[in-house]
Amino acid sequence: MITIISATNRPNSNTEIFAKYYFQELKKKSKEEVKFLSLCELNEIITPAAMYEADHQHDKIRNIQDAFITPADRLVIVSPEYNGSFPGILKFFIDAVSIRNYKATLSGKNALLVGVATGRAGNLRGLGHLTHVLMHVGMHVHPAQMPYSSVGAFIEKGKLTDKATRKTVRNHIAGWL
């Protein structure tokens, strides 16, 4: 199974548009089951200190972990640039799912990283930070990371419309699969 993660909790984001396009293309190209997870799902959860205790894990986190992360062999993480790195909600999510069934949840999985930014670097620095975190928890990060810059120019009416960018997404997926 492959899980696509839209790694921001900002509703109606450019990140989600890119993540959904990766999701659509992977569903066409892969023979594996492909699921989509938006970290907007975490917006209703208050961050209690008890989240660091496996017995007190929030039911929503437990359900997401069991449905999207633990059964996945591969993850595509589409991450926006927030303050020169990846969003805190993504770090919160990694921390939250690492307290229960750590090895089965994260270790040994393959990750494909995609950065999106309205600026010029495509979250390249954030992808580097995220790579270090994912490798620390035992994941294998695909070396062909894809930073997309000035993403506002590629999107019209909530859709990824730029033909060259769409082709780049398809080629990125094909190289990973």
C-alpha positions in Angstrom: 0.0 0.0 0.0 1.1 3.6 -0.7 -0.1 6.5 1.4 0.1 10.1 0.1 0.4 12.6 2.9 -0.6 16.3 2.4 1.7 17.5 5.2 0.0 20.7 6.3 -3.0 21.4 8.3 -3.8 24.5 6.3 -7.2 24.0 4.5 -7.4 24.5 0.7 -3.6 24.7 0.4 -1.3 24.5 -2.7 0.2 21.5 -0.9 -3.1 19.6 -1.0 -3.5 20.3 -4.7 -0.1 18.8 -5.4 -0.7 15.9 -3.1 -4.0 15.1 -4.7 -2.4 15.2 -8.2 0.3 12.7 -7.0 -2.5 10.6 -5.5 -4.4 10.6 -8.9 -1.3 9.7 -10.8 -0.2 7.0 -8.5 -3.7 5.4 -8.5 -3.3 5.2 -12.3 0.2 3.9 -12.4 0.6 1.6 -9.3 -0.8 -1.9 -8.9 -0.8 -1.3 -5.1 -3.6 0.2 -3.1 -3.1 4.0 -2.8 -4.6 6.1 0.0 -4.7 9.9 0.6 -4.2 11.5 4.1 -4.5 15.2 4.7 -3.0 16.4 8.0 -6.1 18.8 8.2 -7.6 15.7 9.9 -5.5 16.6 13.0 -7.0 20.1 13.3 -9.6 19.1 15.8 -7.1 17.4 18.2 -5.8 19.3 21.1 -2.2 18.4 21.8 -2.2 16.9 25.2 1.0 15.9 27.1 -0.5 12.4 27.3 0.1 12.0 23.5 3.5 10.7 24.4 2.0 7.7 26.3 0.9 4.8 24.1 -2.0 4.0 26.4 -3.3 7.5 26.1 -2.9 7.9 22.3 -5.8 9.9 20.9 -8.3 7.7 19.1 -8.1 9.7 15.9 -4.3 9.3 15.8 -4.6 5.6 16.5 -7.1 5.2 13.7 -5.0 7.1 11.2 -1.9 5.2 12.2 -3.7 1.9 11.8 -5.4 2.7 8.5 -2.8 4.8 6.7 0.7 4.5 8.1 1.3 1.0 9.6 0.0 -1.0 6.6 1.8 1.2 4.1 5.1 0.1 2.6 5.7 3.4 1.0 4.8 7.0 1.8 4.7 10.1 -0.5 5.0 13.2 1.7 4.2 16.5 0.0 5.4 19.2 2.3 5.1 23.0 2.1 7.8 25.3 3.3 7.1 26.9 6.6 9.8 29.2 8.0 12.6 27.4 6.1 11.5 23.9 7.0 8.6 21.5 7.1 5.4 22.2 9.1 5.2 21.6 12.8 2.0 19.6 12.3 4.1 17.0 10.3 6.6 16.8 13.2 3.7 16.5 15.6 2.2 13.7 13.5 5.5 11.8 13.3 5.9 12.1 17.1 2.3 11.0 17.7 2.5 7.8 15.6 6.0 6.9 16.9 4.8 6.1 20.5 2.9 2.9 19.6 4.1 0.1 17.4 7.2 2.1 16.5 9.0 -0.4 14.2 5.9 -1.6 12.4 4.7 2.0 11.9 7.9 3.7 10.6 11.0 1.6 10.3 11.9 0.2 7.0 9.3 2.1 4.9 10.2 3.9 1.8 9.5 7.6 1.4 9.3 9.9 -1.6 9.5 13.5 -0.7 8.0 16.5 -2.5 8.4 20.1 -1.6 6.1 22.9 -2.6 6.7 26.6 -2.1 5.5 29.9 -3.4 9.1 31.1 -3.3 12.1 30.1 -5.3 13.6 27.1 -3.4 10.7 24.6 -3.4 11.2 23.8 0.2 14.6 22.3 -0.5 15.9 23.1 3.0 12.7 21.6 4.6 13.1 18.4 2.6 16.7 18.1 4.0 15.4 18.5 7.5 12.6 16.0 6.9 15.1 13.5 5.4 17.1 13.6 8.6 14.0 13.0 10.8 12.7 10.2 8.6 16.2 8.5 8.4 16.4 8.8 12.2 13.2 6.8 12.6 14.5 4.1 10.2 12.8 5.1 6.9 14.5 4.9 3.5 14.2 8.2 1.7 14.3 8.1 -2.1 17.2 10.2 -3.3 15.2 11.9 -6.1 13.4 14.6 -4.0 11.3 17.0 -6.0 11.1 20.7 -5.0 8.4 22.7 -6.8 9.0 26.5 -6.7 6.5 29.4 -7.4 3.7 26.9 -7.3 1.0 29.5 -7.5 1.8 29.9 -11.2 0.9 26.2 -11.8 -2.5 26.2 -10.2 -5.8 27.5 -11.6 -9.2 27.1 -9.8 -7.8 24.6 -7.3 -6.2 22.3 -10.0 -2.6 21.7 -11.1 -2.9 22.9 -14.7 0.7 23.4 -15.8 1.5 20.7 -18.4 5.2 20.7 -17.8 4.7 20.3 -14.1 2.2 17.6 -14.5 4.7 15.7 -16.7 7.4 16.2 -14.1 5.0 14.7 -11.5 4.4 11.7 -13.7 8.1 11.2 -14.3 8.9 11.5 -10.6 6.3 8.8 -9.8 7.6 6.5 -12.6 11.2 6.8 -11.3 10.1 5.9 -7.8 7.8 3.0 -8.7 
